[in-house]
Amino acid sequence: MNEKRVDVAIIGAGSAGLYALGKVRASGKRFVLINGGDTGTTCARVGCMPSKAMIQVAEDYHRRGILGRYGVTGQEELQLDSEEAMEHVRTLRDTFVDRVLSNSTDKMDAELFIEGYARFIDPHTLEVAGQRIHAERIIIATGTRPLIPAAWQAFGERIVTTDQIFELEQLPATMAVVGLGVIGLELGQALARLGVQVTGFDMLETIGGLDDPDVAKAAIDALTKDFPIHLGMAAEISEENGKLRVTAGNHSVLVDKVLASLGRRPNLEHLALENAAIELGANGIPQFNPNTMQLGSSHIFLAGDVTGERALLHEAGDEGRIAGHNASSDRVSAFKRKVPLSINFCDPNICHVGARWSELDAESTAVGVVNFAPVGRALIMGKNRGILKVYADKVSGRLLGSEMACTKGENLAHLLAWSIQQQLTVGDLLQMPFYHPVIEEALQAALYDCYAKVERKNTGGIVELVSLVQ
């Protein structure tokens, strides 16, 4: 068996692994990048990008329903060729994947990029593709795969995962979406707007990871205009006349296919972690320091979705950079993590920024609220539904977090994330310019509502003009 010695071995060529590679390669250390399964990153191949392509098609087609308000006639005659629509999604998906590959593994020598599933022989030795790799440092960035209950696997192709949905050449007439987190909501609404009769199920009492009850209610009210949603009971599936019967409590529906959106499972089973002398947590995932990505005090680092925590591309990028830096440095450094930011691209957008509602102390937190029904710009767009809430420390006025279900939430959430990371106060933000008429005026209204409830006020009031001395 061939043997090779390197300074750093990176297992996984997804987003986290590629970001780690950037740091390791720049250090001049000897390395190998190992990848089992498809290349091209989860985001480009089956996640962020194809889902947004599908959402865009669905949203544009759905907007035909509002054209009558503008005096446009004939919109009722518009038809959607779902086969062409899905082909368009796949074409864009392939473009994104090709871009990733052309800028990463396609340009790597075979000695540096090894395709195959790696397994630990001992803490410093990996076996892959008929050779053994001895590495001083190892980064595990193997990603995740969709979770499918064992009992559901008997239904074969009628159970569709989020990795498979974009391969459908023909959309089913009816479909149940089980699991209404980020992916389930995005794809469920898109499918409904593409003409599929969709029914949503989730065993939780909320959707999209929301825990602010006001925002959750607004999101549920908005989403149920596109498809019925049943919450609070686990879904069970049985076969009936060639179709699938999905039942949760008193709710039952007969469908052609089920989209299983129950979360994702870390890809760890090929690694033989029992040979790596590392400690596993109760969930079977190695215990790690999120500021260093190091497993205990060992030479092994974890990065990306495989951690089971912040399964987002920008977080995977940061974790890859941290792991890559530490794996190729003489000393391990701790890095401050960025403000949490999560965006669901359903309509209206569902976003979480900074501290969550459940993490806050009601007594010491000031809350600002704006409902979107009267927001002028949203009314013009025909998207004046939803709510935005901001949370601040009642004494200092410092912004702590926000949850929202509203149009253009993806933009508002970024503004708030940047502001929270800069430790700005509510008053600081109200000193900023707000144009008219823009959606950001809704944020301004929520900030004014919050400002009235905090103790720290701006010197001279909100509108403070600075005199320029010549």
C-alpha positions as CSV (number, residue, x, y, z in Angstrom):
1,M,0.0,0.0,0.0
2,N,1.3,3.4,-1.0
3,E,2.1,5.8,1.9
4,K,2.3,9.6,2.0
5,R,3.3,12.1,4.7
6,V,1.8,15.5,4.9
7,D,1.5,18.3,7.4
8,V,-2.3,18.7,7.0
9,A,-5.0,16.4,5.6
10,I,-8.4,17.9,4.9
11,I,-11.3,15.5,4.7
12,G,-14.1,17.0,2.6
13,A,-14.1,19.3,-0.4
14,G,-17.3,21.2,0.4
15,S,-17.4,24.9,1.4
16,A,-15.6,24.4,4.8
17,G,-13.0,22.2,3.3
18,L,-12.2,24.5,0.5
19,Y,-12.0,27.5,2.8
20,A,-9.6,25.5,5.0
21,L,-7.6,24.6,1.9
22,G,-7.1,28.3,1.2
23,K,-5.5,28.9,4.6
24,V,-3.4,25.7,4.5
25,R,-2.2,26.2,0.9
26,A,-1.1,29.8,1.7
27,S,0.9,28.6,4.7
28,G,3.2,26.6,2.5
29,K,2.5,23.4,4.4
30,R,2.3,20.0,2.7
31,F,-1.3,19.0,2.3
32,V,-3.8,16.7,0.7
33,L,-7.5,17.3,0.1
34,I,-9.7,14.1,0.3
35,N,-13.3,13.9,-0.8
36,G,-15.8,11.0,-0.9
37,G,-18.9,11.4,-3.0
38,D,-20.0,14.2,-5.2
39,T,-17.9,17.4,-5.5
40,G,-19.3,20.9,-5.9
41,T,-20.4,21.8,-2.4
42,T,-23.8,21.3,-0.8
43,C,-24.7,25.0,-1.4
44,A,-24.1,24.9,-5.1
45,R,-25.3,21.4,-5.9
46,V,-28.3,20.8,-3.6
47,G,-28.7,23.7,-1.3
48,C,-28.6,27.5,-1.4
49,M,-28.3,28.1,-5.1
50,P,-30.7,25.7,-6.8
51,S,-33.3,26.4,-4.2
52,K,-33.1,30.1,-4.9
53,A,-33.4,29.5,-8.6
54,M,-36.6,27.5,-8.0
55,I,-37.9,30.1,-5.6
56,Q,-37.3,32.8,-8.2
57,V,-39.3,31.0,-10.9
58,A,-42.1,30.3,-8.5
59,E,-42.2,33.9,-7.2
60,D,-42.3,35.4,-10.7
61,Y,-45.1,33.1,-11.8
62,H,-47.0,33.8,-8.6
63,R,-46.9,37.5,-9.2
64,R,-49.3,37.2,-12.1
65,G,-52.0,37.1,-9.5
66,I,-51.4,40.8,-8.6
67,L,-51.3,42.1,-12.2
68,G,-55.0,42.7,-12.3
69,R,-54.7,45.4,-9.7
70,Y,-52.5,47.4,-12.2
71,G,-55.0,47.2,-15.1
72,V,-53.1,44.4,-16.8
73,T,-55.4,41.9,-18.6
74,G,-54.7,38.4,-19.9
75,Q,-52.6,37.3,-17.0
76,E,-55.1,34.5,-16.3
77,E,-53.9,32.9,-19.6
78,L,-50.3,32.5,-18.4
79,Q,-49.2,28.9,-18.2
80,L,-46.2,27.3,-16.6
81,D,-44.3,24.4,-18.2
82,S,-43.0,22.8,-15.0
83,E,-40.6,20.5,-17.0
84,E,-38.9,23.5,-18.5
85,A,-38.9,25.3,-15.2
86,M,-37.1,22.5,-13.5
87,E,-34.7,22.2,-16.4
88,H,-33.9,25.9,-16.0
89,V,-33.2,25.3,-12.3
90,R,-30.9,22.4,-13.1
91,T,-29.1,24.4,-15.8
92,L,-28.4,27.2,-13.3
93,R,-27.4,24.6,-10.7
94,D,-24.9,23.1,-13.1
95,T,-23.5,26.5,-13.8
96,F,-22.9,27.1,-10.1
97,V,-21.3,23.7,-9.6
98,D,-19.0,24.1,-12.6
99,R,-17.8,27.5,-11.2
100,V,-17.0,25.9,-7.9
101,L,-15.1,23.0,-9.5
102,S,-13.3,25.2,-12.0
103,N,-12.0,27.4,-9.2
104,S,-11.0,24.5,-6.9
105,T,-10.6,20.8,-7.4
106,D,-10.5,20.8,-11.2
107,K,-7.2,22.6,-11.0
108,M,-5.6,20.3,-8.4
109,D,-3.0,17.6,-9.1
110,A,-4.1,14.0,-8.4
111,E,-1.4,13.9,-5.7
112,L,-3.1,16.7,-3.8
113,F,-6.7,15.9,-4.4
114,I,-7.7,12.3,-3.6
115,E,-11.2,11.1,-4.4
116,G,-12.5,8.4,-2.0
117,Y,-13.8,7.9,1.5
118,A,-11.1,8.3,4.2
119,R,-11.0,6.3,7.4
120,F,-8.8,6.5,10.4
121,I,-6.3,3.7,11.0
122,D,-4.9,5.5,14.0
123,P,-5.1,9.2,15.2
124,H,-2.5,10.4,12.6
125,T,-3.1,7.9,9.8
126,L,-5.8,7.8,7.2
127,E,-6.5,5.2,4.6
128,V,-8.1,6.2,1.3
129,A,-8.1,5.0,-2.3
130,G,-5.6,2.3,-1.7
131,Q,-3.0,4.5,0.1
132,R,-2.2,5.6,3.6
133,I,-1.8,9.3,4.6
134,H,0.2,10.2,7.7
135,A,-0.8,13.7,8.7
136,E,0.4,15.9,11.6
137,R,-2.9,17.7,11.6
138,I,-6.3,16.7,10.3
139,I,-9.4,18.7,9.4
140,I,-12.8,16.9,9.2
141,A,-15.2,18.8,7.0
142,T,-17.3,16.0,5.6
143,G,-20.7,17.8,5.6
144,T,-24.1,16.2,6.0
145,R,-26.8,14.3,4.2
146,P,-30.6,14.3,4.5
147,L,-32.2,12.4,7.3
148,I,-34.8,9.8,6.3
149,P,-36.6,7.7,9.0
150,A,-35.9,4.0,8.4
151,A,-39.6,3.2,8.2
152,W,-40.0,5.6,5.3
153,Q,-37.2,4.0,3.2
154,A,-39.6,1.3,2.1
155,F,-41.6,3.8,0.1
156,G,-38.7,4.2,-2.3
157,E,-38.8,7.1,-4.8
158,R,-42.0,8.4,-3.5
159,I,-40.0,9.8,-0.6
160,V,-38.0,12.7,-2.0
161,T,-35.2,14.4,0.0
162,T,-33.9,17.9,-0.4
163,D,-30.9,16.5,-2.3
164,Q,-33.2,14.9,-4.8
165,I,-36.0,17.5,-5.4
166,F,-34.1,19.3,-8.1
167,E,-33.7,16.2,-10.2
168,L,-37.5,15.8,-10.7
169,E,-38.2,16.3,-14.3
170,Q,-42.0,16.4,-13.7
171,L,-43.5,17.8,-10.6
172,P,-46.2,15.7,-8.8
173,A,-49.8,16.8,-8.6
174,T,-49.8,16.4,-4.9
175,M,-47.1,16.5,-2.3
176,A,-46.7,16.6,1.5
177,V,-43.7,18.5,3.0
178,V,-42.8,16.9,6.4
179,G,-40.5,19.3,8.3
180,L,-41.0,23.0,8.1
181,G,-37.6,24.4,8.9
182,V,-35.8,26.6,6.4
183,I,-35.6,24.2,3.5
184,G,-39.1,22.7,4.0
185,L,-40.7,26.2,4.0
186,E,-38.8,27.5,1.0
187,L,-39.4,24.5,-1.2
188,G,-42.9,23.9,0.1
189,Q,-44.0,27.4,-0.8
190,A,-42.1,27.3,-4.2
191,L,-43.8,24.0,-5.1
192,A,-47.2,25.3,-4.2
193,R,-46.7,28.4,-6.4
194,L,-45.5,26.1,-9.2
195,G,-48.9,24.4,-9.2
196,V,-48.3,21.5,-6.8
197,Q,-51.0,20.8,-4.2
198,V,-48.9,21.0,-1.1
199,T,-49.7,20.2,2.5
200,G,-47.1,21.0,5.2
201,F,-46.5,19.1,8.5
202,D,-44.2,19.7,11.5
203,M,-44.2,18.2,15.0
204,L,-43.3,21.6,16.5
205,E,-45.7,24.4,17.2
206,T,-43.8,26.9,15.1
207,I,-42.1,27.1,11.7
208,G,-38.8,28.3,10.3
209,G,-37.1,28.0,13.7
210,L,-39.0,31.0,15.0
211,D,-39.5,31.3,18.8
212,D,-40.9,34.8,19.1
213,P,-44.6,34.0,19.3
214,D,-45.7,37.2,17.5
215,V,-43.3,36.6,14.5
216,A,-44.2,33.0,14.4
217,K,-47.9,33.8,14.2
218,A,-47.4,36.3,11.4
219,A,-45.2,33.8,9.5
220,I,-47.8,31.0,9.8
221,D,-50.6,33.3,8.8
222,A,-48.7,34.4,5.7
223,L,-47.5,30.9,4.6
224,T,-50.9,29.3,5.0
225,K,-52.2,31.5,2.2
226,D,-50.1,29.3,-0.1
227,F,-50.6,25.9,1.4
228,P,-52.2,24.4,4.5
229,I,-49.9,23.8,7.5
230,H,-50.5,21.3,10.3
231,L,-48.3,21.7,13.5
232,G,-47.7,20.1,16.8
233,M,-48.0,16.4,15.8
234,A,-45.5,14.0,14.3
235,A,-46.4,12.8,10.8
236,E,-46.8,9.1,10.0
237,I,-46.9,7.6,6.5
238,S,-48.7,4.6,5.1
239,E,-49.4,3.3,1.6
240,E,-52.8,3.5,0.1
241,N,-53.8,2.6,-3.5
242,G,-50.4,3.3,-4.8
243,K,-50.1,6.7,-3.1
244,L,-48.9,7.8,0.3
245,R,-51.2,8.6,3.2
246,V,-49.7,11.2,5.5
247,T,-51.3,11.5,8.9
248,A,-50.6,13.8,11.9
249,G,-53.2,13.8,14.7
250,N,-56.6,14.5,13.1
251,H,-55.1,15.7,9.8
252,S,-54.6,13.3,6.9
253,V,-53.8,13.8,3.2
254,L,-53.3,11.4,0.3
255,V,-50.3,12.5,-1.9
256,D,-48.2,11.3,-4.8
257,K,-44.9,12.1,-3.1
258,V,-43.5,13.3,0.3
259,L,-40.7,15.8,0.6
260,A,-38.7,14.7,3.7
261,S,-37.2,17.8,5.2
262,L,-36.4,16.5,8.6
263,G,-32.9,17.9,8.9
264,R,-29.5,16.5,8.0
265,R,-27.2,14.0,9.5
266,P,-23.4,14.5,9.8
267,N,-21.3,12.3,7.4
268,L,-19.2,10.6,10.0
269,E,-19.9,6.9,9.4
270,H,-17.0,6.3,6.9
271,L,-14.4,7.7,9.2
272,A,-13.9,5.0,11.8
273,L,-13.7,7.6,14.5
274,E,-13.1,4.9,17.1
275,N,-9.6,4.7,15.8
276,A,-9.0,8.5,16.1
277,A,-8.8,8.6,20.0
278,I,-11.3,11.5,20.1
279,E,-14.2,12.1,22.4
280,L,-17.7,12.0,21.0
281,G,-20.6,14.0,22.4
282,A,-24.0,12.6,23.3
283,N,-25.1,13.2,19.7
284,G,-22.2,11.2,18.2
285,I,-20.4,14.3,17.0
286,P,-16.9,15.0,18.2
287,Q,-16.7,17.7,20.9
288,F,-15.0,20.8,19.7
289,N,-14.2,24.4,20.6
290,P,-16.3,26.7,18.3
291,N,-13.6,29.4,18.6
292,T,-10.7,27.2,17.5
293,M,-12.6,24.3,15.9
294,Q,-10.1,22.0,17.7
295,L,-11.2,18.7,19.2
296,G,-10.0,19.0,22.8
297,S,-6.3,19.5,22.8
298,S,-5.8,17.2,19.9
299,H,-4.3,17.7,16.4
300,I,-7.8,17.2,14.8
301,F,-10.2,20.0,13.8
302,L,-13.8,20.1,12.8
303,A,-15.4,22.5,10.3
304,G,-18.7,23.1,8.5
305,D,-22.1,21.5,8.6
306,V,-20.6,18.3,10.1
307,T,-20.5,20.1,13.4
308,G,-24.3,19.9,13.6
309,E,-24.6,23.5,14.7
310,R,-24.5,26.6,12.4
311,A,-25.3,24.9,9.0
312,L,-24.9,28.0,6.9
313,L,-22.4,28.7,4.1
314,H,-20.9,31.8,5.7
315,E,-20.5,30.0,9.0
316,A,-18.9,27.0,7.2
317,G,-16.5,29.5,5.5
318,D,-15.5,31.0,8.8
319,E,-15.1,27.6,10.4
320,G,-13.0,26.4,7.5
321,R,-10.8,29.4,7.8
322,I,-10.4,29.0,11.5
323,A,-9.6,25.3,11.2
324,G,-7.2,25.8,8.3
325,H,-5.4,28.6,10.1
326,N,-4.9,26.6,13.3
327,A,-4.1,23.3,11.5
328,S,-1.2,25.1,9.6
329,S,0.1,27.2,12.5
330,D,2.5,26.5,15.3
331,R,0.0,27.6,18.0
332,V,-3.8,27.3,18.1
333,S,-5.6,30.7,18.2
334,A,-9.2,31.4,19.3
335,F,-11.4,33.6,17.1
336,K,-14.5,35.6,18.0
337,R,-17.4,34.3,16.0
338,K,-19.7,36.6,14.1
339,V,-23.2,37.7,15.1
340,P,-25.6,34.8,14.3
341,L,-27.6,35.6,11.1
342,S,-30.1,33.2,9.5
343,I,-32.4,34.0,6.5
344,N,-35.2,31.9,5.1
345,F,-36.0,33.0,1.6
346,C,-39.7,32.1,1.7
347,D,-42.2,35.0,1.1
348,P,-42.2,36.8,3.4
349,N,-38.6,36.3,4.5
350,I,-38.1,34.8,7.9
351,C,-34.9,36.0,9.6
352,H,-33.2,35.7,12.9
353,V,-30.3,38.1,14.0
354,G,-28.3,38.0,17.1
355,A,-29.9,36.9,20.4
356,R,-33.1,34.8,20.1
357,W,-36.3,35.7,21.8
358,S,-36.0,32.6,24.1
359,E,-32.5,33.7,25.2
360,L,-33.6,37.1,26.4
361,D,-34.6,38.3,29.9
362,A,-38.0,40.0,29.5
363,E,-37.3,42.3,32.5
364,S,-34.1,43.8,31.0
365,T,-35.0,43.8,27.3
366,A,-36.8,46.6,25.4
367,V,-38.7,45.4,22.3
368,G,-39.6,47.5,19.3
369,V,-42.3,46.3,16.9
370,V,-43.6,47.3,13.5
371,N,-46.4,45.6,11.6
372,F,-46.1,45.8,7.8
373,A,-49.8,46.3,7.0
374,P,-49.5,50.2,6.8
375,V,-45.8,50.4,5.5
376,G,-46.1,52.5,2.3
377,R,-43.4,50.9,0.2
378,A,-44.6,47.4,1.1
379,L,-48.2,48.4,0.3
380,I,-47.1,49.6,-3.2
381,M,-45.3,46.3,-3.7
382,G,-48.3,44.3,-2.7
383,K,-46.3,42.7,0.1
384,N,-47.6,44.6,3.2
385,R,-47.9,41.6,5.5
386,G,-45.7,40.5,8.3
387,I,-43.9,41.9,11.3
388,L,-40.4,43.1,12.5
389,K,-39.2,43.1,16.1
390,V,-36.0,44.4,17.5
391,Y,-34.6,43.6,20.9
392,A,-32.3,45.9,22.9
393,D,-30.8,46.1,26.4
394,K,-33.3,48.3,28.3
395,V,-30.6,50.2,30.2
396,S,-27.8,50.8,27.6
397,G,-30.0,50.7,24.5
398,R,-27.5,48.4,22.8
399,L,-29.1,46.2,20.1
400,L,-29.2,42.5,21.0
401,G,-31.2,40.8,18.3
402,S,-34.2,40.7,16.0
403,E,-36.7,38.3,14.5
404,M,-38.9,39.1,11.5
405,A,-41.3,37.8,8.9
406,C,-41.5,40.5,6.3
407,T,-40.6,41.5,2.7
408,K,-37.0,42.4,2.1
409,G,-36.1,40.7,5.4
410,E,-32.9,39.5,3.8
411,N,-31.7,43.1,3.5
412,L,-33.0,44.3,6.9
413,A,-31.4,41.4,8.6
414,H,-28.0,42.3,7.2
415,L,-28.3,45.9,8.4
416,L,-29.1,44.7,11.9
417,A,-26.4,42.0,12.0
418,W,-23.8,44.6,11.1
419,S,-25.2,47.0,13.7
420,I,-25.2,44.4,16.5
421,Q,-21.7,43.3,15.6
422,Q,-20.6,47.0,15.9
423,Q,-22.3,47.1,19.3
424,L,-24.5,50.0,18.2
425,T,-27.4,51.3,20.3
426,V,-30.9,51.9,19.1
427,G,-30.2,55.6,19.3
428,D,-27.0,55.2,17.1
429,L,-29.1,53.6,14.3
430,L,-31.7,56.3,14.5
431,Q,-29.0,58.9,13.8
432,M,-28.4,57.2,10.4
433,P,-30.0,58.5,7.2
434,F,-33.3,56.8,6.1
435,Y,-34.5,57.5,2.6
436,H,-38.2,57.8,1.6
437,P,-40.0,55.6,0.5
438,V,-38.0,52.5,1.3
439,I,-38.6,49.3,3.3
440,E,-35.9,50.4,5.8
441,E,-38.4,53.0,7.1
442,A,-40.2,50.0,8.6
443,L,-37.0,49.3,10.6
444,Q,-36.9,52.9,11.5
445,A,-40.4,52.7,13.0
446,A,-39.4,49.6,15.0
447,L,-36.4,51.4,16.3
448,Y,-38.4,54.4,17.3
449,D,-40.8,52.1,19.2
450,C,-37.8,50.5,21.0
451,Y,-36.1,53.8,21.7
452,A,-39.1,54.9,23.7
453,K,-38.5,52.0,26.0
454,V,-34.7,52.2,26.7
455,E,-33.1,54.4,29.3
456,R,-30.1,55.6,27.4
457,K,-31.1,58.5,25.1
458,N,-28.9,60.4,22.6
459,T,-27.5,63.7,23.7
460,G,-29.5,66.4,22.0
461,G,-32.2,64.0,20.9
462,I,-32.5,61.8,17.9
463,V,-31.9,64.5,15.2
464,E,-28.5,65.9,16.1
465,L,-26.9,68.1,13.5
466,V,-23.1,68.4,13.8
467,S,-21.8,71.9,13.2
468,L,-18.8,72.2,10.9
469,V,-16.3,74.9,12.1
470,Q,-14.4,76.5,9.2
